[in-house]
Amino acid sequence: MKVAIASGKGGTGKTTISTNLATYIAETEKVILVDLDVEEPNSKLFIKADLLKKEDKFKMIPKWNLAQCTLCGICQEVCNYNSIIQAGNTILVFPELCHSCYACSELCPTDALPMIPVKMGELKHYKLNNLDFIESMLDIGQELAVPLIAQTIDYVDNQFSDEHIKIYDSPPGTSCPVIEATKDADYVILVTEPTPFGLNDLKLAVETMLELKKEFGVVINRNGLGNTDVEKYCINNKIPVIAKIPNSKEIATYYSKGILIYSQVKEFKNELKKIKNYILNKRHIDERGSYNLR
């Protein structure tokens, strides 16, 4: 089962939930934790595991061959991302904007734009008992997260069988990286906080999941901090509230020290257990064949 932990904004507690949940479930199950926030991954701050392997990740970028080019302009016309333009007698390629769609290269009548690999980041694979932890990070200066997220998910799918529970610590927001991280998930947990900002961004995340036709539930972090508008919204829209993590200075203290919270704070562990049981029950229902996505 693939479970994506997402949110409409940053700082709601996705990594807190992801790292603690993965480690907790790994006490009895085989779990893969994948940090897909490739622009700024930080799950490793909480997972003290041994490095198994690391590998560079590449994306394919067109390289202009002056000798073969007839300056027909087709490459510029077919590029939807403005990553290649014709300036007089020169073809300019902007690697930061290229989505590696191959359109310019495949449609060039003289093969003047061969695709070449360009390093975009690095993937690391760690191991701790039942827990495999995968982390990818973009190189400085790289602007597109989606290609690295896609390659990271492919790595996980190729390396591990379906018997593993796969937990994706997704990027924040509702843009392309989040779509890539959640589009193949079996279930999405949206982490929010009981504040006006939290409610506003939760609504955006809910709209995104509905568009993707994903089944999802909500975890309210820092419960008791603001008001009850988030919970009322979930009730009115029949969105399950899976757990409510209390607003606690003790929890914040352990988090700031990079310590997993569930083994230290009973109230946190009780709520985490609700999330664990919810996920395992979903998996059980799915295996029986009676569970259907929306």
N, C-alpha and C positions, 0 to 999 in steps of 0.2 A: 504494500500500500504506500502511495506517495502522498505525503501531507505537507502542504506549503504553509508556512507561517508568514503572514503578510500584514500590511497596515496601510492606511491612507497617508500617513505622515511618518517622519522619522522620530525616534526617541520615545516611542510608546512602550517598548519592552519586547520587541520581536526576538532579539538575541537572548535576552533573559529567559524567555519561555523556551526557545529552541534548544539552547544548551542544557538547561536543567531537565527539560522533558526527554531529550535524547539520552542523557546519561541515566535518568531514572528508569526509562523503559529498558535500557541496555542491561539492567540488573537481571532481567529475565528473558529478554528477547534480543535477536540480532538487529542492530540498528545502524543506519547510515545517516550521519548528519552532514549536510552539504551547505556551506556558506556561499550563497549566490549573490551576496552584496559585494560584487567583485571590485567596486570602486573604493570601498572602505571596509573590508572584512574584519570582524573583531571577535568572532566566536573562539578563536585560538587563545584569547586572553583567559578563557574559562576552561578549556579542554587541555589537560596536561597529558599529552599522548606522545608516542614515539613516531618519528618520521619514517615511513616506509619507502616512499619514492617521491620524486618531483620531476616534472617535465615542462618544457616550454610549450606555449601554445601560440599558434600562428593563424593569421587570416590572409586570404589571397587578395592581392592588390594588382591592378593592371600597370604594366611598365611600357611606356611609349617607345616604339622602335622607329626612329626617324627614317631610316633607309627604306622601310617598307610602306610608310604612310603616304596616302595620296590626298590627305586633308579633305576627305569627303564630308566630314562633319556628322556622320551617323552616330559616333560614340557620344557626342554631346547631346544629340537629340534623344537618345534612348536612356540616358542616365536620369533617374528620378530624384537623385540626391545632390545634384550639382557638384559632384566630386570630380568631374572631368569636363573641361571646357577648351574650346579652340580659340586661341588668341593669335590672329594673323597666321603665320606659318608654323605655329607651335601648338602642341597639345599639352595642356597642363593637367596633371593628376594631383588631387588632394587626398592623400591616404586617410586622413582623419575623418573624412566624410564618406568614404567608400563603404558600402554595405556588402561587398563581395558577392554581388548578384550575378556577375559574369556577363551581363547584357552587352556591355561595350566590347568585351573580348570576343564573345561568340558571334556577334553581328558585324564585326569588322571584316570587310570583304578581302583585306590583304593580310590578315593576321598580324597587324601592327601593334596589338595590345595584349601580349601574352600575360597571363596571371602568374605572379611570383609570390612566394610566402614571405610575410613580414611578421616578426614576433610582436605579439600584443600583450602577453602576460605569462603567468606561471601558475601551474596547478600543483598542489601538495596533497599527499595522501598520508594520513596519520592513523595509528591503530592503538586502541586501548581496550583490551578484553573483548567484549561483545560489540564494542562501538568502533566503527570506521568513520573517520572524520576527513572530509574532503574540503579543501579551501582553494579558491582561485583568486588571483589579484591582477588587475590591469597594471601594465607598466605606466610609469609617469609619462604624461603627454598623450596617452591613448584616450579617445573620447567616447568610443562606442562600447557599451557593456554587453550588448545582446550577443555578439558572436562568441565571446568567452563564456557567457552563461550557457549558451546552447552546447558548446563543446564540453563543458563541465557536466551537464546533465547526460550527454552521450557517454561520457567516461563512466559515470555511475551505472547507467543502464547496461553497458557492456561488461562491467566488472562484477556486478552483483545480480543474484537471482531475485525473483519476485518474493521469495520467502522473507526477505529483509524488509523492515519498516524504514522507509526513506523520508527523512524530515528535511525540508528545504527552508533554510533561513533566507527569506526573499529580500530584495531591495525595498526601500520605502517608496511610497507614492503610488501612482496609478499609470505610469508611463510605460514605454516599450520594455524596459528591463523586467518590470513586474509581470507583464503579459507573458514574456518568455519563461519566467520562473514558475508561473502558475498554470500555464495552458494545458499541461499534461498531468496535473495533480488530480488525485482521486478525491481529495477533500482539502479545503482551505480554511485555516483558522485566522480570523482577522483580529489583531490585537489593537485595542483602543484604550482611551482614558476618559474618565467622566468629566470632561471640560467642553466648553463651546467649540474649541479647535478640534478636540477629539471627535466630537459628534459630526462636525462639518466634513472632516476628512474620512470618517467612517462611511458616511453617505456616498462619497465618491468611490470608495473601495467596494461598497455593496453594488453600486451601479456597474462597476467593472466586472465583478464576479457574475452578475446576472447576464451581462453581455456575453461572457465566456461560457455561460450555462454551467457554472460550477456550483456544487453544493458547498455551503460554508456555514460556519458558526462564529460566535464572537467570544473573546476573552477580554474582560474589563480589567485592566491593570490600574494600580493605585486607587482601588475602589475606596470611596469615602472622601476623596480629595475635593471633588467639586459638587455636582448635583446628580439628580437621577434621570436627566434627559436622555442619556444614552440607553439606559435600561428601558425606559418608556418607548423609545424609538424601536428597539429590538422587539418588544412585546407587540407593539402596534403593527409591525411588519412581519411578525411570526418568524423572527430570526432567533435560533437557539442561543442562549447565553450559557456557554459551557462551564465557565468558572469566573470567579471574581477575586483577583489578587489584591489583598489589603494594602492600603497606603501605609507604609511602615518605615520608620527610620532605621530599624534593625536590618530590614531587607536592603535598603539603600547602602548601608555600611558594608555589608558583605559583598554587594555588587561592586562597589567602588574599589574593593580589594581583589577583585577577580576570583572570588570564592563562590562555588556553586551553592545556591541558597537552600535548596530543598533538604539538604542534610543538616542544616543549621536552624531553620525556622519552621516550627510545626505547622503554623497556619498556612504558610506557603506550600508545604508538602501536601497538605490536605486538599488544596485547590488544584495542585498539579496532578494529584491522584485522580481527580475528576476528569481532567483532560486525557490522561492516560487511559482510563477506563472507557471513555467516550470513543477514543480512536480504536482501541482494541475491539470494542463492540461493533464499530463500523466495519472493521476488517472481518470479523466473524460473520456478520450479516452478509457481507459481500461474497465470502467464500461459499455460503449456502445458496447463492444465486438469487436471493430475493431482494437485494439492495440495488436500487437504480439511481443514477445521477439525474439531476433535474434536466 
